[in-house]
Amino acid sequence: MEFISRHLAAVDGIYWRGDHTFQAASRIRSADGRKDFAAVYSIMNEWSQIVGQWAVGDTSFDQYACGLSDVLKRYDELGFQPPEFMWVDNSRCVANQLLKAIPSLSKVLEDATHVLRRIFELIPDAHTSKGRRKLTRAEVDAKPQSYWRARCRHIIPQPEELVAGVEPVVAKYLPSICGINQDPLIMEEVRAAHERQVQLMQEGCLSDPLRVDAMYILVSAPDAMPPYIGIRGCSSLEGYHRHLNALLGGGNYSPELAGALIALFNYR
């Protein structure tokens, strides 16, 4: 599709986010009904545009290495500035390979949303300390701005400060037990996951790589909401996954049809 090629010729970006989604890929089947792909791997830029995307057989780097090479070739041919930072959900597994494949990268960083989710998913849903009532819209509006300034994450600080802030939180909830079965909140699995996360923090894989003012982009007029978007992490890519899964809402799509639908969706 020529217009898709023309569209991609206008898509660059120096801050990348990469992540897999699995639900959409499960609906792509060959003529004999076989599932040929395990996931769809997407790379999004700081403007929430898809830079590159591939259906892959597994989550290994080799599955999308050739695609990365093609994207970098396009960047070079069009004179685009190459990527400087990339956020992923598995930096321990792919950081070295990405740094080798993309020489312009200064660092491969760990997405904070996935880090938090790993801990959350290890805690049983039935644990009484896990449940937390969501605030209603009226309750949100009633909170003073100082409340949100104190609690909303504007920056992720440097390793020493980050670890020093996280450890007291874990220590605070260490004694927490379930009101139903007396199970601890910080189980051995949670403790082990936390220790792995701390290692990532100490290596600087979660800290913001740029100054605060460089971590946000002005996208609208001052009176509009939101006036800024953050370049950090994969949150916008996670939101895109929901749209991608809804796009392939049926049970069976040929690889050709799925590819065409996804390309049209990205274009629009």
PyRosetta script that sets phi, psi and omega in degrees:
from pyrosetta import init, pose_from_sequence

init()
pose = pose_from_sequence("MEFISRHLAAVDGIYWRGDHTFQAASRIRSADGRKDFAAVYSIMNEWSQIVGQWAVGDTSFDQYACGLSDVLKRYDELGFQPPEFMWVDNSRCVANQLLKAIPSLSKVLEDATHVLRRIFELIPDAHTSKGRRKLTRAEVDAKPQSYWRARCRHIIPQPEELVAGVEPVVAKYLPSICGINQDPLIMEEVRAAHERQVQLMQEGCLSDPLRVDAMYILVSAPDAMPPYIGIRGCSSLEGYHRHLNALLGGGNYSPELAGALIALFNYR")
pose.set_psi(1, 110.1)
pose.set_omega(1, -172.3)
pose.set_phi(2, -63.3)
pose.set_psi(2, -37.3)
pose.set_omega(2, -177.2)
pose.set_phi(3, -67.1)
pose.set_psi(3, -28.3)
pose.set_omega(3, 176.0)
pose.set_phi(4, -67.1)
pose.set_psi(4, -40.5)
pose.set_omega(4, 177.6)
pose.set_phi(5, -62.4)
pose.set_psi(5, -40.2)
pose.set_omega(5, 178.2)
pose.set_phi(6, -66.0)
pose.set_psi(6, -37.6)
pose.set_omega(6, 178.2)
pose.set_phi(7, -63.3)
pose.set_psi(7, -47.1)
pose.set_omega(7, -178.8)
pose.set_phi(8, -64.4)
pose.set_psi(8, -26.3)
pose.set_omega(8, 178.7)
pose.set_phi(9, -67.3)
pose.set_psi(9, -13.3)
pose.set_omega(9, 178.5)
pose.set_phi(10, -104.8)
pose.set_psi(10, 1.0)
pose.set_omega(10, -176.2)
pose.set_phi(11, -104.2)
pose.set_psi(11, 115.4)
pose.set_omega(11, 175.6)
pose.set_phi(12, -125.4)
pose.set_psi(12, -130.4)
pose.set_omega(12, -178.7)
pose.set_phi(13, 117.1)
pose.set_psi(13, 140.3)
pose.set_omega(13, -177.5)
pose.set_phi(14, -111.6)
pose.set_psi(14, -6.1)
pose.set_omega(14, 177.0)
pose.set_phi(15, -118.3)
pose.set_psi(15, 110.4)
pose.set_omega(15, -173.9)
pose.set_phi(16, -104.1)
pose.set_psi(16, 151.5)
pose.set_omega(16, 170.3)
pose.set_phi(17, -129.9)
pose.set_psi(17, 132.9)
pose.set_omega(17, -179.8)
pose.set_phi(18, -125.6)
pose.set_psi(18, 136.7)
pose.set_omega(18, -178.8)
pose.set_phi(19, -162.2)
pose.set_psi(19, 155.3)
pose.set_omega(19, 176.1)
pose.set_phi(20, -96.8)
pose.set_psi(20, 149.8)
pose.set_omega(20, 165.2)
pose.set_phi(21, -128.1)
pose.set_psi(21, 141.4)
pose.set_omega(21, -169.7)
pose.set_phi(22, -108.8)
pose.set_psi(22, -29.8)
pose.set_omega(22, -174.1)
pose.set_phi(23, -63.6)
pose.set_psi(23, -46.9)
pose.set_omega(23, -179.0)
pose.set_phi(24, -61.6)
pose.set_psi(24, -40.7)
pose.set_omega(24, -177.7)
pose.set_phi(25, -64.7)
pose.set_psi(25, -29.3)
pose.set_omega(25, -178.3)
pose.set_phi(26, -67.4)
pose.set_psi(26, -13.9)
pose.set_omega(26, -178.2)
pose.set_phi(27, -99.1)
pose.set_psi(27, 1.1)
pose.set_omega(27, 178.4)
pose.set_phi(28, -96.4)
pose.set_psi(28, 119.4)
pose.set_omega(28, -175.4)
pose.set_phi(29, -132.7)
pose.set_psi(29, 152.2)
pose.set_omega(29, 175.2)
pose.set_phi(30, -80.1)
pose.set_psi(30, 178.0)
pose.set_omega(30, -175.0)
pose.set_phi(31, -60.6)
pose.set_psi(31, -29.9)
pose.set_omega(31, -179.9)
pose.set_phi(32, -89.3)
pose.set_psi(32, 9.9)
pose.set_omega(32, 176.9)
pose.set_phi(33, 87.9)
pose.set_psi(33, 2.1)
pose.set_omega(33, -177.5)
pose.set_phi(34, -77.9)
pose.set_psi(34, 139.2)
pose.set_omega(34, 174.0)
pose.set_phi(35, -81.5)
pose.set_psi(35, 114.0)
pose.set_omega(35, -175.1)
pose.set_phi(36, -91.2)
pose.set_psi(36, -16.8)
pose.set_omega(36, -172.8)
pose.set_phi(37, -129.3)
pose.set_psi(37, 144.0)
pose.set_omega(37, 178.7)
pose.set_phi(38, -94.1)
pose.set_psi(38, -26.0)
pose.set_omega(38, -174.7)
pose.set_phi(39, -161.4)
pose.set_psi(39, 167.2)
pose.set_omega(39, 168.9)
pose.set_phi(40, -115.1)
pose.set_psi(40, 122.5)
pose.set_omega(40, -179.9)
pose.set_phi(41, -101.3)
pose.set_psi(41, 126.7)
pose.set_omega(41, -177.0)
pose.set_phi(42, -122.1)
pose.set_psi(42, 143.5)
pose.set_omega(42, 170.5)
pose.set_phi(43, -117.2)
pose.set_psi(43, 125.6)
pose.set_omega(43, -177.8)
pose.set_phi(44, -117.3)
pose.set_psi(44, 145.9)
pose.set_omega(44, 178.2)
pose.set_phi(45, -93.7)
pose.set_psi(45, -175.5)
pose.set_omega(45, -176.2)
pose.set_phi(46, -68.7)
pose.set_psi(46, -14.6)
pose.set_omega(46, 178.9)
pose.set_phi(47, -97.5)
pose.set_psi(47, 11.8)
pose.set_omega(47, -179.6)
pose.set_phi(48, 64.3)
pose.set_psi(48, 33.5)
pose.set_omega(48, 174.3)
pose.set_phi(49, -105.5)
pose.set_psi(49, 143.9)
pose.set_omega(49, 179.0)
pose.set_phi(50, -78.6)
pose.set_psi(50, 119.9)
pose.set_omega(50, 179.8)
pose.set_phi(51, -88.8)
pose.set_psi(51, -38.7)
pose.set_omega(51, 179.8)
pose.set_phi(52, -156.0)
pose.set_psi(52, 151.8)
pose.set_omega(52, -175.3)
pose.set_phi(53, -158.9)
pose.set_psi(53, 136.3)
pose.set_omega(53, -176.4)
pose.set_phi(54, -147.0)
pose.set_psi(54, 139.5)
pose.set_omega(54, 168.6)
pose.set_phi(55, -80.8)
pose.set_psi(55, 130.3)
pose.set_omega(55, -172.0)
pose.set_phi(56, -126.7)
pose.set_psi(56, 153.8)
pose.set_omega(56, -179.2)
pose.set_phi(57, -80.8)
pose.set_psi(57, -24.0)
pose.set_omega(57, 174.9)
pose.set_phi(58, -155.9)
pose.set_psi(58, -175.8)
pose.set_omega(58, -173.7)
pose.set_phi(59, -94.0)
pose.set_psi(59, 10.5)
pose.set_omega(59, -179.2)
pose.set_phi(60, -72.1)
pose.set_psi(60, 155.0)
pose.set_omega(60, -179.8)
pose.set_phi(61, -60.5)
pose.set_psi(61, -36.3)
pose.set_omega(61, -176.4)
pose.set_phi(62, -58.4)
pose.set_psi(62, -26.0)
pose.set_omega(62, -176.4)
pose.set_phi(63, -67.6)
pose.set_psi(63, -27.4)
pose.set_omega(63, -179.5)
pose.set_phi(64, -122.6)
pose.set_psi(64, 10.6)
pose.set_omega(64, -179.4)
pose.set_phi(65, -61.4)
pose.set_psi(65, -43.1)
pose.set_omega(65, 179.8)
pose.set_phi(66, -65.7)
pose.set_psi(66, -37.4)
pose.set_omega(66, 177.5)
pose.set_phi(67, -63.1)
pose.set_psi(67, -40.8)
pose.set_omega(67, 176.4)
pose.set_phi(68, -59.8)
pose.set_psi(68, -42.8)
pose.set_omega(68, 179.9)
pose.set_phi(69, -60.6)
pose.set_psi(69, -39.3)
pose.set_omega(69, 178.9)
pose.set_phi(70, -65.8)
pose.set_psi(70, -40.6)
pose.set_omega(70, 179.1)
pose.set_phi(71, -63.7)
pose.set_psi(71, -44.6)
pose.set_omega(71, 179.8)
pose.set_phi(72, -64.8)
pose.set_psi(72, -35.4)
pose.set_omega(72, 176.4)
pose.set_phi(73, -64.1)
pose.set_psi(73, -41.9)
pose.set_omega(73, 177.5)
pose.set_phi(74, -62.7)
pose.set_psi(74, -43.4)
pose.set_omega(74, 176.6)
pose.set_phi(75, -55.9)
pose.set_psi(75, -46.1)
pose.set_omega(75, -176.7)
pose.set_phi(76, -65.9)
pose.set_psi(76, -43.6)
pose.set_omega(76, -178.2)
pose.set_phi(77, -65.2)
pose.set_psi(77, -33.4)
pose.set_omega(77, -176.9)
pose.set_phi(78, -94.5)
pose.set_psi(78, -0.2)
pose.set_omega(78, 178.1)
pose.set_phi(79, 73.7)
pose.set_psi(79, 25.3)
pose.set_omega(79, 179.1)
pose.set_phi(80, -77.0)
pose.set_psi(80, 149.9)
pose.set_omega(80, 173.1)
pose.set_phi(81, -70.1)
pose.set_psi(81, 128.3)
pose.set_omega(81, -176.9)
pose.set_phi(82, -70.5)
pose.set_psi(82, 160.7)
pose.set_omega(82, -176.9)
pose.set_phi(83, -64.6)
pose.set_psi(83, 146.1)
pose.set_omega(83, -179.2)
pose.set_phi(84, -106.4)
pose.set_psi(84, -37.5)
pose.set_omega(84, -179.3)
pose.set_phi(85, -136.2)
pose.set_psi(85, 152.3)
pose.set_omega(85, 177.6)
pose.set_phi(86, -142.1)
pose.set_psi(86, 131.3)
pose.set_omega(86, 176.4)
pose.set_phi(87, -101.9)
pose.set_psi(87, 133.9)
pose.set_omega(87, 178.9)
pose.set_phi(88, -137.0)
pose.set_psi(88, 174.1)
pose.set_omega(88, 179.7)
pose.set_phi(89, -101.3)
pose.set_psi(89, 1.9)
pose.set_omega(89, -175.9)
pose.set_phi(90, -147.0)
pose.set_psi(90, 55.0)
pose.set_omega(90, -173.6)
pose.set_phi(91, -60.2)
pose.set_psi(91, -31.6)
pose.set_omega(91, 179.6)
pose.set_phi(92, -62.2)
pose.set_psi(92, -31.2)
pose.set_omega(92, -176.8)
pose.set_phi(93, -85.2)
pose.set_psi(93, -36.0)
pose.set_omega(93, -168.6)
pose.set_phi(94, -119.4)
pose.set_psi(94, -5.4)
pose.set_omega(94, -174.4)
pose.set_phi(95, -57.6)
pose.set_psi(95, -49.0)
pose.set_omega(95, -177.4)
pose.set_phi(96, -62.4)
pose.set_psi(96, -40.1)
pose.set_omega(96, 179.7)
pose.set_phi(97, -67.6)
pose.set_psi(97, -40.4)
pose.set_omega(97, 179.1)
pose.set_phi(98, -66.3)
pose.set_psi(98, -42.0)
pose.set_omega(98, 179.8)
pose.set_phi(99, -63.9)
pose.set_psi(99, -33.5)
pose.set_omega(99, 178.1)
pose.set_phi(100, -74.5)
pose.set_psi(100, -39.2)
pose.set_omega(100, -177.2)
pose.set_phi(101, -76.9)
pose.set_psi(101, -28.5)
pose.set_omega(101, -177.4)
pose.set_phi(102, -122.6)
pose.set_psi(102, 85.5)
pose.set_omega(102, -174.0)
pose.set_phi(103, -59.5)
pose.set_psi(103, -23.3)
pose.set_omega(103, -177.8)
pose.set_phi(104, -74.9)
pose.set_psi(104, -15.5)
pose.set_omega(104, -177.5)
pose.set_phi(105, -66.4)
pose.set_psi(105, 129.4)
pose.set_omega(105, 173.9)
pose.set_phi(106, -81.3)
pose.set_psi(106, -33.9)
pose.set_omega(106, -177.9)
pose.set_phi(107, -163.4)
pose.set_psi(107, 147.1)
pose.set_omega(107, 170.0)
pose.set_phi(108, -103.7)
pose.set_psi(108, 124.5)
pose.set_omega(108, -172.7)
pose.set_phi(109, -112.0)
pose.set_psi(109, 157.3)
pose.set_omega(109, 178.7)
pose.set_phi(110, -91.4)
pose.set_psi(110, 133.7)
pose.set_omega(110, 179.2)
pose.set_phi(111, -72.7)
pose.set_psi(111, 124.8)
pose.set_omega(111, -175.9)
pose.set_phi(112, -65.8)
pose.set_psi(112, -32.6)
pose.set_omega(112, 179.8)
pose.set_phi(113, -61.8)
pose.set_psi(113, -43.3)
pose.set_omega(113, 178.3)
pose.set_phi(114, -67.2)
pose.set_psi(114, -35.5)
pose.set_omega(114, 178.3)
pose.set_phi(115, -61.1)
pose.set_psi(115, -47.1)
pose.set_omega(115, 179.1)
pose.set_phi(116, -65.0)
pose.set_psi(116, -39.5)
pose.set_omega(116, -177.1)
pose.set_phi(117, -65.5)
pose.set_psi(117, -35.2)
pose.set_omega(117, -179.6)
pose.set_phi(118, -59.1)
pose.set_psi(118, -42.6)
pose.set_omega(118, 178.2)
pose.set_phi(119, -67.8)
pose.set_psi(119, -46.0)
pose.set_omega(119, -177.0)
pose.set_phi(120, -59.3)
pose.set_psi(120, -42.1)
pose.set_omega(120, -176.2)
pose.set_phi(121, -73.1)
pose.set_psi(121, -20.7)
pose.set_omega(121, 178.5)
pose.set_phi(122, -77.9)
pose.set_psi(122, -23.1)
pose.set_omega(122, -179.6)
pose.set_phi(123, -83.8)
pose.set_psi(123, 125.5)
pose.set_omega(123, -179.1)
pose.set_phi(124, -57.5)
pose.set_psi(124, 140.8)
pose.set_omega(124, -179.8)
pose.set_phi(125, -61.5)
pose.set_psi(125, -28.2)
pose.set_omega(125, -177.2)
pose.set_phi(126, -77.0)
pose.set_psi(126, -9.6)
pose.set_omega(126, -178.7)
pose.set_phi(127, -67.3)
pose.set_psi(127, 128.1)
pose.set_omega(127, -174.3)
pose.set_phi(128, -65.9)
pose.set_psi(128, -22.0)
pose.set_omega(128, 179.3)
pose.set_phi(129, -82.6)
pose.set_psi(129, -9.8)
pose.set_omega(129, -178.5)
pose.set_phi(130, -84.6)
pose.set_psi(130, -36.8)
pose.set_omega(130, -176.8)
pose.set_phi(131, -68.8)
pose.set_psi(131, 139.8)
pose.set_omega(131, 176.8)
pose.set_phi(132, -146.7)
pose.set_psi(132, 127.3)
pose.set_omega(132, -177.8)
pose.set_phi(133, -66.3)
pose.set_psi(133, 132.8)
pose.set_omega(133, 177.3)
pose.set_phi(134, -75.5)
pose.set_psi(134, 145.0)
pose.set_omega(134, 177.5)
pose.set_phi(135, -74.6)
pose.set_psi(135, 140.5)
pose.set_omega(135, 173.8)
pose.set_phi(136, -75.6)
pose.set_psi(136, 167.3)
pose.set_omega(136, 178.6)
pose.set_phi(137, -61.0)
pose.set_psi(137, -39.1)
pose.set_omega(137, 179.7)
pose.set_phi(138, -64.4)
pose.set_psi(138, -38.9)
pose.set_omega(138, 178.9)
pose.set_phi(139, -67.5)
pose.set_psi(139, -37.7)
pose.set_omega(139, 177.3)
pose.set_phi(140, -62.7)
pose.set_psi(140, -46.8)
pose.set_omega(140, -178.5)
pose.set_phi(141, -65.0)
pose.set_psi(141, -28.1)
pose.set_omega(141, -177.1)
pose.set_phi(142, -78.1)
pose.set_psi(142, -17.5)
pose.set_omega(142, -179.1)
pose.set_phi(143, -73.1)
pose.set_psi(143, 138.0)
pose.set_omega(143, 176.5)
pose.set_phi(144, -70.4)
pose.set_psi(144, 158.6)
pose.set_omega(144, 179.8)
pose.set_phi(145, -60.3)
pose.set_psi(145, -31.0)
pose.set_omega(145, 179.5)
pose.set_phi(146, -61.9)
pose.set_psi(146, -31.4)
pose.set_omega(146, 178.5)
pose.set_phi(147, -62.2)
pose.set_psi(147, -46.6)
pose.set_omega(147, -177.7)
pose.set_phi(148, -73.9)
pose.set_psi(148, -34.4)
pose.set_omega(148, 177.7)
pose.set_phi(149, -62.4)
pose.set_psi(149, -34.2)
pose.set_omega(149, -178.2)
pose.set_phi(150, -78.2)
pose.set_psi(150, -23.2)
pose.set_omega(150, -171.4)
pose.set_phi(151, -113.4)
pose.set_psi(151, -27.7)
pose.set_omega(151, -178.6)
pose.set_phi(152, -77.6)
pose.set_psi(152, 142.3)
pose.set_omega(152, -175.9)
pose.set_phi(153, -83.8)
pose.set_psi(153, 108.1)
pose.set_omega(153, 176.2)
pose.set_phi(154, -92.4)
pose.set_psi(154, -33.1)
pose.set_omega(154, -179.7)
pose.set_phi(155, -139.9)
pose.set_psi(155, 158.6)
pose.set_omega(155, 166.6)
pose.set_phi(156, -113.2)
pose.set_psi(156, 111.9)
pose.set_omega(156, -170.4)
pose.set_phi(157, -71.2)
pose.set_psi(157, 179.9)
pose.set_omega(157, 179.7)
pose.set_phi(158, -67.9)
pose.set_psi(158, 161.2)
pose.set_omega(158, -169.4)
pose.set_phi(159, -49.3)
pose.set_psi(159, -49.0)
pose.set_omega(159, -176.0)
pose.set_phi(160, -60.8)
pose.set_psi(160, -46.0)
pose.set_omega(160, -179.3)
pose.set_phi(161, -68.2)
pose.set_psi(161, -37.8)
pose.set_omega(161, -179.5)
pose.set_phi(162, -64.5)
pose.set_psi(162, -49.7)
pose.set_omega(162, 179.6)
pose.set_phi(163, -62.4)
pose.set_psi(163, -41.4)
pose.set_omega(163, 179.8)
pose.set_phi(164, -63.0)
pose.set_psi(164, -27.5)
pose.set_omega(164, 178.4)
pose.set_phi(165, -85.1)
pose.set_psi(165, -30.4)
pose.set_omega(165, -176.6)
pose.set_phi(166, -79.9)
pose.set_psi(166, -41.7)
pose.set_omega(166, -174.7)
pose.set_phi(167, -57.7)
pose.set_psi(167, -42.8)
pose.set_omega(167, 178.1)
pose.set_phi(168, -62.6)
pose.set_psi(168, -29.6)
pose.set_omega(168, 178.0)
pose.set_phi(169, -66.1)
pose.set_psi(169, -45.1)
pose.set_omega(169, 178.4)
pose.set_phi(170, -63.7)
pose.set_psi(170, -42.7)
pose.set_omega(170, 179.4)
pose.set_phi(171, -62.6)
pose.set_psi(171, -35.7)
pose.set_omega(171, -179.3)
pose.set_phi(172, -63.0)
pose.set_psi(172, -40.5)
pose.set_omega(172, -175.2)
pose.set_phi(173, -96.1)
pose.set_psi(173, 0.4)
pose.set_omega(173, 179.1)
pose.set_phi(174, -57.5)
pose.set_psi(174, -39.8)
pose.set_omega(174, -179.8)
pose.set_phi(175, -77.4)
pose.set_psi(175, -6.7)
pose.set_omega(175, -174.2)
pose.set_phi(176, -66.0)
pose.set_psi(176, 135.0)
pose.set_omega(176, 177.5)
pose.set_phi(177, -128.5)
pose.set_psi(177, 159.5)
pose.set_omega(177, -179.9)
pose.set_phi(178, -73.6)
pose.set_psi(178, 134.2)
pose.set_omega(178, -180.0)
pose.set_phi(179, -71.6)
pose.set_psi(179, -10.1)
pose.set_omega(179, -178.0)
pose.set_phi(180, -99.3)
pose.set_psi(180, -52.3)
pose.set_omega(180, -174.6)
pose.set_phi(181, -118.7)
pose.set_psi(181, 4.9)
pose.set_omega(181, 177.1)
pose.set_phi(182, 67.1)
pose.set_psi(182, 16.5)
pose.set_omega(182, 176.2)
pose.set_phi(183, -69.3)
pose.set_psi(183, 142.7)
pose.set_omega(183, 178.4)
pose.set_phi(184, -70.5)
pose.set_psi(184, 151.6)
pose.set_omega(184, 175.7)
pose.set_phi(185, -73.8)
pose.set_psi(185, -44.9)
pose.set_omega(185, 179.8)
pose.set_phi(186, -92.2)
pose.set_psi(186, 85.0)
pose.set_omega(186, 178.2)
pose.set_phi(187, -77.4)
pose.set_psi(187, 174.7)
pose.set_omega(187, -178.9)
pose.set_phi(188, -60.8)
pose.set_psi(188, -39.3)
pose.set_omega(188, 179.0)
pose.set_phi(189, -63.9)
pose.set_psi(189, -40.0)
pose.set_omega(189, 179.2)
pose.set_phi(190, -67.4)
pose.set_psi(190, -42.0)
pose.set_omega(190, 179.8)
pose.set_phi(191, -62.4)
pose.set_psi(191, -43.3)
pose.set_omega(191, 179.9)
pose.set_phi(192, -64.2)
pose.set_psi(192, -41.8)
pose.set_omega(192, 178.2)
pose.set_phi(193, -63.8)
pose.set_psi(193, -40.5)
pose.set_omega(193, 179.1)
pose.set_phi(194, -62.5)
pose.set_psi(194, -40.6)
pose.set_omega(194, 179.5)
pose.set_phi(195, -63.6)
pose.set_psi(195, -37.3)
pose.set_omega(195, 176.7)
pose.set_phi(196, -66.8)
pose.set_psi(196, -38.0)
pose.set_omega(196, 178.8)
pose.set_phi(197, -65.7)
pose.set_psi(197, -39.6)
pose.set_omega(197, 179.8)
pose.set_phi(198, -62.0)
pose.set_psi(198, -37.9)
pose.set_omega(198, 176.9)
pose.set_phi(199, -60.2)
pose.set_psi(199, -41.8)
pose.set_omega(199, 177.2)
pose.set_phi(200, -63.3)
pose.set_psi(200, -40.6)
pose.set_omega(200, 178.1)
pose.set_phi(201, -62.0)
pose.set_psi(201, -45.8)
pose.set_omega(201, -178.1)
pose.set_phi(202, -64.3)
pose.set_psi(202, -27.9)
pose.set_omega(202, 178.9)
pose.set_phi(203, -84.8)
pose.set_psi(203, 0.2)
pose.set_omega(203, 178.2)
pose.set_phi(204, 78.8)
pose.set_psi(204, 17.1)
pose.set_omega(204, -176.0)
pose.set_phi(205, -79.4)
pose.set_psi(205, -13.0)
pose.set_omega(205, 177.6)
pose.set_phi(206, -109.1)
pose.set_psi(206, -21.0)
pose.set_omega(206, -176.4)
pose.set_phi(207, -66.9)
pose.set_psi(207, 145.1)
pose.set_omega(207, 176.3)
pose.set_phi(208, -61.0)
pose.set_psi(208, 131.9)
pose.set_omega(208, -176.8)
pose.set_phi(209, -83.8)
pose.set_psi(209, -10.8)
pose.set_omega(209, -175.4)
pose.set_phi(210, -126.2)
pose.set_psi(210, 170.0)
pose.set_omega(210, 174.3)
pose.set_phi(211, -60.5)
pose.set_psi(211, 159.3)
pose.set_omega(211, -177.8)
pose.set_phi(212, -57.3)
pose.set_psi(212, -44.8)
pose.set_omega(212, -176.5)
pose.set_phi(213, -67.2)
pose.set_psi(213, -21.3)
pose.set_omega(213, 179.0)
pose.set_phi(214, -88.9)
pose.set_psi(214, -9.3)
pose.set_omega(214, -178.8)
pose.set_phi(215, -87.1)
pose.set_psi(215, -3.8)
pose.set_omega(215, -178.2)
pose.set_phi(216, -131.4)
pose.set_psi(216, 146.4)
pose.set_omega(216, -178.7)
pose.set_phi(217, -120.0)
pose.set_psi(217, 130.4)
pose.set_omega(217, 176.1)
pose.set_phi(218, -73.6)
pose.set_psi(218, 123.0)
pose.set_omega(218, -175.3)
pose.set_phi(219, -119.9)
pose.set_psi(219, -8.0)
pose.set_omega(219, -177.8)
pose.set_phi(220, -153.5)
pose.set_psi(220, 177.5)
pose.set_omega(220, 178.3)
pose.set_phi(221, -65.6)
pose.set_psi(221, 154.6)
pose.set_omega(221, -176.8)
pose.set_phi(222, -55.8)
pose.set_psi(222, -31.2)
pose.set_omega(222, -178.4)
pose.set_phi(223, -84.2)
pose.set_psi(223, -8.1)
pose.set_omega(223, -178.8)
pose.set_phi(224, -88.1)
pose.set_psi(224, 161.1)
pose.set_omega(224, 178.6)
pose.set_phi(225, -124.1)
pose.set_psi(225, 134.6)
pose.set_omega(225, -10.5)
pose.set_phi(226, -85.8)
pose.set_psi(226, 144.9)
pose.set_omega(226, 179.9)
pose.set_phi(227, -73.8)
pose.set_psi(227, -21.9)
pose.set_omega(227, -177.3)
pose.set_phi(228, -129.2)
pose.set_psi(228, 152.9)
pose.set_omega(228, 167.2)
pose.set_phi(229, -122.6)
pose.set_psi(229, 147.9)
pose.set_omega(229, 178.3)
pose.set_phi(230, -91.1)
pose.set_psi(230, 146.8)
pose.set_omega(230, 179.3)
pose.set_phi(231, -89.5)
pose.set_psi(231, -9.2)
pose.set_omega(231, -172.5)
pose.set_phi(232, -76.0)
pose.set_psi(232, 133.8)
pose.set_omega(232, 163.0)
pose.set_phi(233, 75.4)
pose.set_psi(233, -173.5)
pose.set_omega(233, -168.8)
pose.set_phi(234, -106.4)
pose.set_psi(234, 14.7)
pose.set_omega(234, -175.8)
pose.set_phi(235, -58.4)
pose.set_psi(235, -44.9)
pose.set_omega(235, -179.9)
pose.set_phi(236, -66.5)
pose.set_psi(236, -31.9)
pose.set_omega(236, 177.5)
pose.set_phi(237, -70.1)
pose.set_psi(237, -36.0)
pose.set_omega(237, 175.2)
pose.set_phi(238, -61.6)
pose.set_psi(238, -41.8)
pose.set_omega(238, 176.9)
pose.set_phi(239, -63.9)
pose.set_psi(239, -38.1)
pose.set_omega(239, 177.2)
pose.set_phi(240, -62.1)
pose.set_psi(240, -37.0)
pose.set_omega(240, 179.9)
pose.set_phi(241, -57.4)
pose.set_psi(241, -38.7)
pose.set_omega(241, 179.8)
pose.set_phi(242, -62.9)
pose.set_psi(242, -39.7)
pose.set_omega(242, 177.4)
pose.set_phi(243, -67.5)
pose.set_psi(243, -38.8)
pose.set_omega(243, -179.7)
pose.set_phi(244, -64.7)
pose.set_psi(244, -42.6)
pose.set_omega(244, 178.7)
pose.set_phi(245, -64.7)
pose.set_psi(245, -37.5)
pose.set_omega(245, 178.3)
pose.set_phi(246, -70.4)
pose.set_psi(246, -31.7)
pose.set_omega(246, 179.6)
pose.set_phi(247, -61.3)
pose.set_psi(247, -44.5)
pose.set_omega(247, 177.2)
pose.set_phi(248, -96.3)
pose.set_psi(248, 71.0)
pose.set_omega(248, -172.1)
pose.set_phi(249, -87.4)
pose.set_psi(249, -10.4)
pose.set_omega(249, -179.4)
pose.set_phi(250, -86.7)
pose.set_psi(250, -161.7)
pose.set_omega(250, -176.9)
pose.set_phi(251, -101.9)
pose.set_psi(251, -28.0)
pose.set_omega(251, -174.9)
pose.set_phi(252, -140.3)
pose.set_psi(252, 126.1)
pose.set_omega(252, 174.0)
pose.set_phi(253, -134.3)
pose.set_psi(253, 132.9)
pose.set_omega(253, 174.0)
pose.set_phi(254, -68.0)
pose.set_psi(254, 156.0)
pose.set_omega(254, 177.5)
pose.set_phi(255, -55.8)
pose.set_psi(255, -37.0)
pose.set_omega(255, -178.8)
pose.set_phi(256, -67.4)
pose.set_psi(256, -45.2)
pose.set_omega(256, -179.7)
pose.set_phi(257, -66.7)
pose.set_psi(257, -44.2)
pose.set_omega(257, 179.4)
pose.set_phi(258, -60.2)
pose.set_psi(258, -44.4)
pose.set_omega(258, 179.7)
pose.set_phi(259, -62.0)
pose.set_psi(259, -40.7)
pose.set_omega(259, 180.0)
pose.set_phi(260, -66.9)
pose.set_psi(260, -43.4)
pose.set_omega(260, -179.7)
pose.set_phi(261, -63.5)
pose.set_psi(261, -43.1)
pose.set_omega(261, -179.4)
pose.set_phi(262, -66.1)
pose.set_psi(262, -41.2)
pose.set_omega(262, 179.4)
pose.set_phi(263, -62.6)
pose.set_psi(263, -42.7)
pose.set_omega(263, 178.4)
pose.set_phi(264, -64.8)
pose.set_psi(264, -40.8)
pose.set_omega(264, 179.6)
pose.set_phi(265, -62.8)
pose.set_psi(265, -45.7)
pose.set_omega(265, 179.1)
pose.set_phi(266, -62.2)
pose.set_psi(266, -39.1)
pose.set_omega(266, -179.4)
pose.set_phi(267, -64.2)
pose.set_psi(267, -44.4)
pose.set_omega(267, -176.4)
pose.set_phi(268, -73.2)
pose.dump_pdb("model.pdb")
